[in-house]
Amino acid sequence: MTLQLQRVLHNFELQGNNLESSSTMVMNYNGSIKRTRAEPDQEQEAVIFKKPRVEGSKPERSVMPYQELSPNYESETRLKMVSGSFYLPKENELRPQGEDAHFICAEENTIGVADGVGGWANKGIDSGLYARELMMNSVMAVHNQHKTSSGVINPRKVLEEAFSNTKNIQGSSTACIVTLNKDVLHYANVGDSGFMLFRNNKCLFRSSTQQHRFNCPFQLGNAPRSDHPSSATGVPVRVIPGDVIVLGTDGLLDNMFGREIEQVLEDKTDEGDVDPEMLAGIIAELALYNSFDRFNPSPFSVSAKKAGVKHVGGKVDDITVIVAAIMEES
């Protein structure tokens, strides 16, 4: 076990459930491990700061069939997301904050992640700065929309506004913003971050990823060849009470198969009782464990093989996980 993994597990045990529940906006600030919980029915507050392994080498099971909503679908069912997050920056003395960033806007039922593209480090540029600024501006855009558009959040417009306000910063970042409106999820995803929707502990839906080529995702930035929010993918996804959303950067998605998260939900949810922050911590730990495993098949190694690239085991990276439980409004 590496020193980083030992320290991570030790810190997780020390922190336990001592962090008070609050409605929070969360961003990595100082590189330390943070656990957070956000509930929409609590007073809105902005707080900025900075395993047993699931065995098996069988192919990943495809997600369950999902029927897309018709364009005319309307509903009066009002649900909420109760969210918790966990962030594990990879060990780097020069960039202790890592290159991921994320936020939770509990009152607006909106969450988001960003992953600064690591290739910029070869040019002496910390793309985590871009990712953090992008998420900060996303929070501001969410609040602006909430005040001016009858409380309805459009994640694509959020991303467009955040992108247009993230200027004079070098680097680039992937981004995925997810919002809940009544009983429908809407999202905007650029690059290889993304989310999975689980129902009855089975993966029902997974957002698609975008790559120019293997390990080169679509990315927002100010460089001439960077991508634009207009490239974002997103379809409406209907949800019901009891559903669980797992949103993460590629540090999660490259190291954990959907079936592994299914197993966590099966083991750690009791008759629909979901603790988002606890689940986010467990899932992040398992992703970290898998990232150091040089022999176990991973989603990244499967993608590498398809691309004709030799890679075995996991991929060491920053890991951000947000878990959101879908519940009825009280």
N, C-alpha and C positions, 0 to 999 in steps of 0.2 A: 504494500500500500504506500503511495507516495505521500510526501509531507503535506502537500496541498490537500489531498483527500482526507488525511488524518485531521488536519486543522478544520476542514469544513464540517466533518461529522462531529467533532468536539464542539464547535461553535453552535451547531444545530441543537445539540443536547443542552448546552448552557442556556440558550435563548428560550427553548421550550415554548410555552404559551404565555410568556410574561408580557409580551407586547400587547398593550391595550387595544381593543377593537376601536377603530375610528373610520370615519369617512375620509378617504385620503386621495391625494394625487401623489404619485410615487415616482421618483426618478433616482437612479443610482447617482450618488454624489461623492462618496469617499472610498468606494471600493469594498466596503465591508458588507457582510452578508446581512440582508434585511428581510424580515417577514412582515407582511402587512395584510390588513383585512379592511374591506370597505363595504359598508351597507348603505343602500340608497335612502332608507328611512331615517337615518341619523343626520344630525346637523352637518352641513357641508363645511369642510375644512381643507385647506391646501397645505400639505406637508411635503416639503422637498428634501430628499436626502439621497444626498447624492445617492447493505441491501442484500438484502438477499436478491440476487439477480434472477430475472425471469429467464429460465433456460429455454433452449430450443433453437434449432437452425432451420426449421421448416420455413417455406416461403411465407411472406406476409399475406394474410388473408385480406381480400379486397373489402372495402367498406360495404355496409349494407345498402341495398337499393334505396335511393332517395328520389322522391317525386318532386320536381321543381314546382314552385307556386305559379299559378296563372297570373298574367299581368293585372287582372281585375280583382285579385284577391283582396278582401278587406275584412278586418276583424275589430271587435270592440274589447277583446280579451286583453287585459293589462297585466303584464308580468314585470318582474324586476330581476336584475342580476346582483348577486352578492358575491363579491370577488376578493381574492387574496393572491399575493404574489411572492415570488422567491427569486433572488438573483445571485448567481455565482460567477463573478469575474474570474477569468483564468489568471494564473499567477504571472504577473509581469511588473517588475519593480519600476519600470519607466512609465507604465500606464496602469496604476493600481485600480482605477475606476473601471477598467475594461472598456469595451466599445459598444456594449448594449445600453439601451435606455428603455424605459416604459412608463406608463401612467395608468391610473385608475380614476375616472371621474364617476363617482358612485351615484350622485344625484341624477346625472345625465345618462346613466346606464351605458357608459362608453369606456372602452379599454383600448390600449394600444401598445405596440412594441416596435423597437427599431434596432437595427444591428449595423453599426458602422463597419464598412468593408475593410478587412484587415490588410489588403494589398497596399493601401496607402502608406503603411508603416515603412515600406521599402524606400519611400521618398521622404521619410522623416515627418510624416503627417499623422496626427492622431484623429482618425475618423470618428472616434467616440464623441469628440466635440460637436461634430455635425449631428450625430444621432441624438445627443442630449438636447441640442437647440431645436431640432425638428420636433421632438416630443414636447418640449416646453411650449413651442408655438402651436402644437396640436391642442394642448390643453386650453390655451387662450382662444383658439378657434372654436372649440367645443362650447366654452362658456359664451362666446359671442352668439353662436347659433341658438343656444338654449334661450337666450334673452330675446332674440329677434325673429324666431321662426316657430312660434307656438310650442317650443320645447322639442321639436323634431330635429334630430341630428342626422345630417347627411355625411357619412364618413369620407366620401370622395371629395366633397367640398371642404371638409376639414383638412384633408391632406393637401388639397390645392392651396388653401390659405396658408397652411403651415410652411409648405414648400416655398411659396412666394415671399414669405417673411424670413426664411433662413438664408440670408445672404452674407457675403464677405467671410464665409467660413469654408476652408478647404476640406476635402474628404467627400464621402458619399455614404449612403445608408439604404438598407432595405426598410420597409415599413408595412405594418398591418394594423389597421384600425377597425374595431368591431363595435357596433352599437345595437341596442335592443329597442325597437319601437313597437309597443303593444306586445304582440307575440311573434314578431318577425325580426330575425337578425339581418342586419345589413353590414357589409364590410367592404373595405378597399385594401387590396394587397398588392404591393410592388416588391418583387423579389422572392426570396426563399424563406421568409418568416411565414407564419400561418397558424391555423387553428384546426382542431378537430371537435366535432359535436358527438357526444356520447348519450345514448338513451338506453336505460336498463343495462348499463355497463358494456354496451356494444357500440363500436364506432359507426355512426350513421352517416356522417358527412365529413369530408376533409377538403379544405381550400386547396386550390391548385397553386403550384409554384411557377416562377418565371426565371429562366436562365438563358443567357446568350450562348453559353456553352457550359460544359461541366465545371462546377465550382466557380462560375462567374455569373452571379445573379443580376437581374435587373436592379438598378440602384438609383436613388435620387441624389442629386448633387448639383454643384455649380460648374463642373467641368463641361466642356463642349460636347463630350460623348455620353454624358449622364442621361438617364431616363427621366421621364416626366410623369406626374400623377395621372395624366391621361392614359398611361399604359396600365393602370391598376385594373385588376380583375375583381369581380364581386357579383354574386347573385343573391336574391333574398332567400332566406332559409327560415322556415317556420319552426318554432320550438314550443315545448309544452313544459309545465312544471315537473321538476325532477331531472330535466336534461342538465348535462354538465359540459361546459366549454373549456377546452384546454388550449390556450394561446401561447405561442412561444417563438423564440428566434431559432435559427438553424442549429444552435447548440443543443437544443432539445430535439428538433425534428431529425437531425442527422444521427442521433444516438439512441433514439427509442422508437420502436415499432408501435403501431396502434394497439397491437395485442398485448404489449407490455403495460400500456396505460390501462387497458381494459382490466388486466389482472390487479393493478393497484386499486382501481375503483371497486372491483369485486371484493378485495380484501379489506379495504379501509372505509367503505360506506356501509352503514348499518340501517337497512330498511329505508333507504332514501335520505338518511341523515348525512349531510355533506358539510365538511369543514374545509372551505376553499384554501385557507392559508396552510393548513396541515397537509392537504393533498399537494399543493404547489411545492412545498418543501420536500416531500417524499419523492415526487416525480423528478424534481431537479437533482436530488441526490442520486437517484438511479441513473439519470442521464450522465451525471458526472462519472459515476462508477463505470458505465459502459464506455465513456470516452477514453478512459485509461486502459480498457481491455484491448489488447493487441491481437486477439485471436477470435473473439466472438463476432459473428456477422452483425453488421449494423446497417441502417438505411443508407449511410454514406458509402459503405463498402459495396452495397448492392448497386447504387447509382454509378460508382466508379467502374464496376465491372461492365455495366451496360455501355459506358462511355469508352471502354477499352483501356482504362487506367488501372494499374495494379495498386490496390490498397486493401489491407486486411485490418479488421477491428474498427474501433470507434475513431472519433475525430475530436481532439482537444480544442475547446472553444469556450467563449463566454456562454453562459446558460441563463436564459430568462424564461420563467414560467408564470403565467397568470391562469388561475382556475376560477371560473365563474359558474355559480349554481343558479339555475333558472327557478324562480319561485313566484308564487302568486303575490300580488300586492296586498298588504294587509289593510 
